[in-house]
Amino acid sequence: MKAGIVGLPNVGKSTLFNCLSNTKAQSANFPFCTIEPNHSIINVPDKRLITLQEIVNPEKLIPATVEIVDIAGLVKGASKGEGLGNKFLANIRETDAIIHVLRCFDNDNITHVDGSVDPIRDKEIIDIELQLKDLESLNNRLEKVSRTVKSGDKEAAREKEALNQAISFIESSNNIRSIDLDEDDINKYLKPLQLITSKPVLYVCNVDERSVTSTNSYVESVKSLISNEGANLIVLAAGIESEINELEDYEERRMFLDDLGLDEPGSSKLISATYDLLNLHTYFTAGPKEVRAWTIPKMATAPQAAGVIHTDFEKGFIKAEVIAFEDYVKYQTEAKVKEAGKMRVEGKAYVVNNGDVIHFLFNV
C-alpha cells in the first residue's frame, strides 16, 4: 500500500517528502525538479509503541511503515502528454491514495509555474487532467463493451450502463471517488480500470509560518471547495518542517515546536493521516525479543492479521490470544492481564481492533 504526493511543480512536494523520509530528494526553485519518482518507506509515529517498549523492555522496537512516493509535477495538458504528463499519470496510477499538495502562501522568491498563487485554480488543473485521463480509459473500455452488447450479452449491457454513468459523472467535473453507483457495479466494472480519480485523497495546504496555528484565506477557500468531496485536509508549513527535520536533538525539536505553539510536527500528522487514508491500522506483538507494530487493513480478521507475520500463520491458524492495549498498559504484564480475566481467546471470525496486542497459535 502506497500513497503518492502530487501537485503542480514548485508547490513544496519534494521539500515535504524530504521531511517525511529524511531522504534528500532533489529540491530547487524551478519546475520539473522531480522527474523520476522518489520512494521511501516511512515509520508511522505511534506513542503506543513507545509505551509498550517501556513496559516490556524488548531487544528491538519495530514500528509500522507506509510507503510514500514523490511524483513529478503536473501541468496543463498532461493528459495529452504535455510536460511530464505521461510519466506522472503512469506513476500516480500505481499508488493506492493521493496526497495532493496545494500552495497556500505568498512568497515572491519562490516561483509559481502559473505566475500567481491560487490553490483553487491549482486543484482544478490537476483534477481536470486526472479526469481527462480517466475519461480516456472509460471511453476505451466502452468502445470494446459496446461491440459485445450488440450480440445480446446482458452482462455487457449492464457494464455499458455503468460506464456511461461514470463518463457523465466525470464530464460534470466530478471525481469517481464521489460517484453514487451500485457497489457491485463499481467493484465489477470500474475498479478493474484503476481510475485515478477513484483513489482516496488527502489535501495538504502548504502555508507560511504565521498560518500554521491560525489560518489564511487560501486555506479557507480550499476547505470550502472540498466540503462535499468526502476528502480530508491538513495544514502544515513545509519550510518549517524542513527546519525541524534539521534538528538532531529531541529537546531542540521540542523547544522549536513549543515556540511555534505546536504539539507535534505537521509531518507526523501527515504520516498518520496517510496511514488512515490507506484504510490501514495497527496491531502489536510484544515480547522480550521485540515489540512490533503490524500494519493491516481495517476490518481484517485474526487469520488475515496473522498472515501478515507469515503465510503459515494464516494457513494453520488455530486461535488468537488478544489483549486490548489499554488493559496491557493497566496491568503491565501478560500474567496480570490473565489474572484479571482480560485476555480473550478469539477465533477465525474475530475482526482485529486497532491497538490489539495479540499472540497467535497455529499449526502447519
C-alpha positions as CSV (number, residue, x, y, z in Angstrom):
1,M,0.0,0.0,0.0
2,K,1.5,3.3,-1.0
3,A,0.4,7.0,-1.3
4,G,1.7,9.4,-4.0
5,I,2.5,13.1,-3.3
6,V,1.1,15.1,-6.2
7,G,0.7,18.8,-7.1
8,L,1.8,21.4,-9.6
9,P,5.5,22.0,-10.0
10,N,7.1,24.0,-7.2
11,V,4.4,23.8,-4.6
12,G,6.6,22.1,-2.0
13,K,6.1,18.4,-2.8
14,S,9.8,17.4,-2.6
15,T,10.5,19.6,0.4
16,L,7.7,17.8,2.2
17,F,8.9,14.4,1.0
18,N,12.3,15.2,2.4
19,C,10.8,16.0,5.8
20,L,8.8,12.8,5.8
21,S,11.5,10.4,4.8
22,N,14.9,12.1,5.6
23,T,15.7,11.0,2.0
24,K,17.0,14.2,0.4
25,A,15.0,14.2,-2.8
26,Q,16.3,17.0,-5.0
27,S,14.5,20.3,-4.3
28,A,15.0,23.5,-6.1
29,N,13.2,26.7,-7.2
30,F,12.3,25.6,-10.7
31,P,9.7,23.4,-12.4
32,F,10.3,19.7,-13.1
33,C,13.0,19.4,-10.4
34,T,11.5,15.9,-9.7
35,I,11.4,13.7,-12.8
36,E,11.7,10.1,-11.6
37,P,9.5,9.3,-8.6
38,N,11.3,9.1,-5.2
39,H,10.1,6.2,-3.0
40,S,10.5,6.0,0.8
41,I,9.3,3.6,3.4
42,I,8.4,5.8,6.3
43,N,7.8,4.9,10.0
44,V,4.4,5.6,11.3
45,P,4.6,7.6,14.6
46,D,2.7,5.8,17.3
47,K,3.0,6.7,21.0
48,R,1.5,3.3,22.0
49,L,4.6,1.6,20.6
50,I,6.8,3.6,23.0
51,T,4.5,2.8,25.9
52,L,4.8,-0.9,25.2
53,Q,8.6,-0.6,24.9
54,E,8.7,1.0,28.4
55,I,6.6,-1.9,29.8
56,V,8.3,-4.8,28.0
57,N,11.9,-3.5,27.6
58,P,12.5,-5.6,24.4
59,E,15.7,-6.0,22.5
60,K,14.2,-4.4,19.4
61,L,11.4,-2.0,18.6
62,I,9.9,-2.1,15.1
63,P,7.3,0.5,14.0
64,A,4.6,0.2,11.3
65,T,5.5,1.7,8.0
66,V,3.9,3.3,5.0
67,E,5.3,3.9,1.5
68,I,5.3,7.4,0.2
69,V,6.1,8.3,-3.4
70,D,7.1,11.8,-4.6
71,I,5.8,12.2,-8.1
72,A,6.8,14.6,-10.8
73,G,4.8,17.9,-11.0
74,L,1.8,18.1,-13.3
75,V,1.0,20.8,-15.8
76,K,-2.0,21.7,-18.1
77,G,-2.1,19.2,-21.0
78,A,-0.6,16.4,-19.0
79,S,-3.4,14.0,-20.1
80,K,-2.2,14.6,-23.7
81,G,1.4,14.1,-22.8
82,E,2.4,17.8,-22.1
83,G,5.4,18.3,-19.8
84,L,6.0,15.0,-17.9
85,G,2.3,14.2,-18.1
86,N,2.5,10.6,-19.3
87,K,5.1,9.7,-16.7
88,F,3.2,11.5,-13.9
89,L,-0.1,9.7,-14.8
90,A,1.5,6.3,-15.0
91,N,3.2,6.8,-11.6
92,I,0.1,8.0,-9.9
93,R,-2.0,5.1,-11.3
94,E,0.3,2.7,-9.4
95,T,-0.5,4.3,-6.0
96,D,-3.4,3.5,-3.7
97,A,-4.1,7.0,-2.4
98,I,-3.2,10.6,-3.3
99,I,-1.6,13.3,-1.1
100,H,-2.4,16.5,-3.0
101,V,-0.2,19.4,-2.0
102,L,-1.5,22.9,-2.6
103,R,0.5,26.1,-2.2
104,C,-1.3,28.4,0.2
105,F,1.3,31.1,0.9
106,D,2.7,34.1,-0.9
107,N,6.5,34.4,-1.4
108,D,7.9,36.4,-4.3
109,N,11.2,34.4,-4.0
110,I,9.5,31.1,-4.9
111,T,8.3,30.9,-8.5
112,H,4.8,29.6,-9.2
113,V,4.5,27.8,-12.5
114,D,1.4,29.8,-13.4
115,G,2.8,33.1,-12.2
116,S,0.4,33.6,-9.2
117,V,-0.8,31.8,-6.1
118,D,-4.3,30.3,-6.4
119,P,-4.8,26.9,-4.8
120,I,-8.3,26.6,-6.2
121,R,-7.0,27.0,-9.8
122,D,-4.2,24.6,-9.0
123,K,-6.5,22.0,-7.7
124,E,-8.8,22.3,-10.7
125,I,-5.9,22.0,-13.1
126,I,-4.9,18.6,-11.6
127,D,-8.5,17.5,-11.2
128,I,-9.2,18.2,-14.9
129,E,-6.0,16.4,-16.1
130,L,-6.8,13.3,-14.0
131,Q,-10.5,13.4,-15.1
132,L,-9.4,13.6,-18.7
133,K,-7.2,10.6,-18.3
134,D,-10.0,8.6,-16.7
135,L,-12.4,9.6,-19.5
136,E,-9.9,8.1,-21.9
137,S,-9.8,4.8,-20.0
138,L,-13.6,4.7,-19.7
139,N,-14.2,5.5,-23.4
140,N,-11.7,2.9,-24.5
141,R,-13.5,0.3,-22.4
142,L,-16.9,1.5,-23.5
143,E,-15.9,1.0,-27.2
144,K,-15.0,-2.6,-26.5
145,V,-18.1,-3.4,-24.4
146,S,-20.4,-1.8,-27.0
147,R,-19.4,-4.3,-29.6
148,T,-20.2,-7.2,-27.2
149,V,-23.6,-5.6,-26.3
150,K,-24.7,-6.0,-30.0
151,S,-24.5,-9.7,-29.6
152,G,-27.2,-9.6,-26.9
153,D,-24.9,-10.1,-23.9
154,K,-26.8,-8.9,-20.8
155,E,-23.7,-8.6,-18.6
156,A,-22.1,-6.4,-21.2
157,A,-25.2,-4.2,-21.4
158,R,-25.1,-3.7,-17.6
159,E,-21.4,-2.8,-17.8
160,K,-22.1,-0.3,-20.6
161,E,-24.7,1.4,-18.5
162,A,-22.3,1.7,-15.6
163,L,-19.6,3.1,-17.9
164,N,-21.9,5.6,-19.3
165,Q,-22.9,6.8,-15.9
166,A,-19.3,7.2,-14.9
167,I,-18.5,9.1,-18.1
168,S,-21.4,11.5,-17.5
169,F,-20.3,12.0,-13.9
170,I,-16.7,12.9,-14.9
171,E,-17.9,15.1,-17.7
172,S,-19.8,17.1,-15.0
173,S,-16.3,17.8,-13.4
174,N,-16.7,15.2,-10.7
175,N,-14.2,12.6,-9.4
176,I,-15.2,8.9,-9.5
177,R,-14.5,8.6,-5.7
178,S,-17.7,10.5,-5.2
179,I,-20.0,8.6,-7.6
180,D,-23.3,7.3,-6.4
181,L,-23.3,3.9,-8.2
182,D,-24.2,0.4,-7.1
183,E,-21.3,-1.0,-5.2
184,D,-21.3,-4.2,-7.2
185,D,-21.1,-2.2,-10.4
186,I,-18.2,-0.2,-9.0
187,N,-16.3,-3.4,-8.0
188,K,-17.0,-5.3,-11.2
189,Y,-16.8,-2.6,-13.9
190,L,-14.9,0.5,-12.5
191,K,-12.3,-0.9,-10.1
192,P,-10.5,-3.1,-12.8
193,L,-9.9,0.2,-14.8
194,Q,-7.8,1.6,-11.9
195,L,-9.3,5.0,-12.4
196,I,-7.1,7.7,-10.9
197,T,-10.0,9.9,-9.6
198,S,-11.4,6.9,-7.7
199,K,-8.4,7.0,-5.3
200,P,-8.9,8.5,-1.8
201,V,-7.3,11.9,-1.5
202,L,-5.8,14.0,1.4
203,Y,-5.3,17.7,0.7
204,V,-2.2,19.3,2.2
205,C,-2.3,23.0,2.4
206,N,1.3,24.2,2.4
207,V,1.3,27.5,4.4
208,D,3.7,30.1,5.8
209,E,4.7,30.1,9.5
210,R,2.0,32.6,10.5
211,S,-0.7,30.4,9.2
212,V,0.4,27.1,10.9
213,T,-1.5,27.8,14.1
214,S,-4.2,30.1,12.6
215,T,-5.4,30.1,9.0
216,N,-5.4,32.2,5.9
217,S,-7.8,33.0,3.1
218,Y,-6.2,30.4,0.8
219,V,-6.8,27.6,3.2
220,E,-10.4,28.7,3.9
221,S,-11.1,28.7,0.2
222,V,-9.8,25.1,-0.2
223,K,-11.9,23.9,2.8
224,S,-15.0,25.4,1.3
225,L,-14.3,23.8,-2.1
226,I,-13.8,20.3,-0.8
227,S,-16.6,20.4,1.8
228,N,-18.7,18.0,-0.3
229,E,-15.9,15.8,-1.6
230,G,-15.5,13.5,1.3
231,A,-11.8,14.3,1.5
232,N,-9.6,15.2,4.4
233,L,-7.4,18.2,4.7
234,I,-4.4,19.1,6.9
235,V,-2.4,22.3,7.2
236,L,1.4,22.4,7.6
237,A,4.4,24.6,6.6
238,A,6.9,22.5,4.5
239,G,9.5,25.2,5.2
240,I,9.1,24.8,9.0
241,E,9.0,21.1,8.7
242,S,12.4,21.2,6.9
243,E,13.9,23.3,9.8
244,I,12.5,20.8,12.3
245,N,14.0,18.0,10.3
246,E,17.5,19.5,10.5
247,L,17.4,19.4,14.3
248,E,19.1,16.2,15.6
249,D,18.4,16.7,19.3
250,Y,14.9,15.8,20.6
251,E,14.9,18.6,23.2
252,E,15.8,21.1,20.5
253,R,12.9,19.9,18.4
254,R,10.6,20.1,21.4
255,M,11.6,23.7,22.1
256,F,11.2,24.6,18.5
257,L,7.7,23.2,18.4
258,D,6.8,24.8,21.7
259,D,7.9,28.2,20.4
260,L,5.5,27.7,17.4
261,G,2.7,26.5,19.6
262,L,2.6,23.0,18.1
263,D,2.1,19.7,19.8
264,E,3.9,17.7,17.2
265,P,5.5,18.2,13.7
266,G,3.0,18.5,10.9
267,S,4.9,15.7,9.1
268,S,3.9,13.3,11.9
269,K,0.2,14.3,11.5
270,L,0.6,13.8,7.7
271,I,2.0,10.3,8.1
272,S,-0.8,9.3,10.5
273,A,-3.4,10.8,8.2
274,T,-1.9,9.0,5.2
275,Y,-2.0,5.7,7.1
276,D,-5.7,6.3,7.8
277,L,-6.3,7.4,4.2
278,L,-5.0,4.0,3.0
279,N,-7.6,2.4,5.3
280,L,-4.9,0.8,7.5
281,H,-4.5,0.4,11.2
282,T,-2.2,-1.4,13.7
283,Y,-2.0,-4.3,16.0
284,F,1.0,-5.2,18.2
285,T,3.1,-8.2,19.2
286,A,5.1,-7.8,22.4
287,G,7.8,-10.0,23.9
288,P,11.4,-9.8,25.2
289,K,12.9,-10.2,21.7
290,E,10.8,-7.4,20.1
291,V,7.8,-5.1,20.3
292,R,6.4,-4.6,16.9
293,A,3.6,-2.8,15.2
294,W,2.0,-4.7,12.3
295,T,0.0,-3.0,9.5
296,I,-3.3,-4.5,8.5
297,P,-6.4,-3.2,6.6
298,K,-9.2,-2.1,8.8
299,M,-11.8,-5.0,9.2
300,A,-9.1,-7.6,8.8
301,T,-9.8,-10.9,10.6
302,A,-7.5,-12.6,13.0
303,P,-6.2,-15.1,10.4
304,Q,-5.6,-12.3,7.9
305,A,-3.7,-10.4,10.6
306,A,-1.6,-13.5,11.4
307,G,-0.8,-13.9,7.7
308,V,1.0,-10.5,7.8
309,I,3.6,-12.1,10.0
310,H,3.9,-15.2,7.9
311,T,1.6,-17.0,5.5
312,D,1.9,-20.2,7.6
313,F,0.3,-18.4,10.5
314,E,-2.8,-17.8,8.4
315,K,-2.9,-21.3,6.8
316,G,-2.6,-23.0,10.2
317,F,-4.4,-20.5,12.3
318,I,-5.9,-22.1,15.5
319,K,-6.8,-19.1,17.7
320,A,-5.6,-15.7,18.8
321,E,-4.9,-14.6,22.4
322,V,-5.9,-10.9,22.4
323,I,-5.3,-8.1,25.0
324,A,-6.7,-4.6,24.5
325,F,-3.9,-2.0,24.5
326,E,-5.5,-0.2,27.5
327,D,-5.6,-3.4,29.5
328,Y,-1.9,-4.2,28.7
329,V,-1.0,-0.7,30.0
330,K,-3.2,-1.0,33.1
331,Y,-1.9,-4.4,34.2
332,Q,1.7,-4.2,32.9
333,T,2.3,-7.9,32.3
334,E,0.5,-10.7,30.5
335,A,0.3,-12.7,33.7
336,K,-1.6,-10.0,35.5
337,V,-3.8,-9.5,32.4
338,K,-4.8,-13.2,32.6
339,E,-5.4,-13.0,36.4
340,A,-7.8,-10.1,35.8
341,G,-9.6,-12.1,33.1
342,K,-8.8,-9.5,30.4
343,M,-7.1,-11.8,27.9
344,R,-9.6,-13.0,25.3
345,V,-9.3,-16.1,23.1
346,E,-10.7,-15.3,19.6
347,G,-11.3,-17.5,16.6
348,K,-11.2,-17.1,12.8
349,A,-14.2,-14.7,12.6
350,Y,-12.6,-12.1,15.0
351,V,-12.1,-8.7,13.5
352,V,-8.9,-7.2,14.9
353,N,-9.2,-3.9,16.6
354,N,-6.8,-1.0,16.3
355,G,-4.2,-1.4,19.1
356,D,-4.8,-5.0,20.0
357,V,-1.8,-6.9,21.4
358,I,-2.0,-10.4,20.0
359,H,-0.3,-13.8,20.4
360,F,-1.2,-16.3,17.6
361,L,-1.5,-20.0,18.0
362,F,-1.1,-22.0,14.7
363,N,-0.3,-25.4,13.4
364,V,1.1,-26.3,10.0
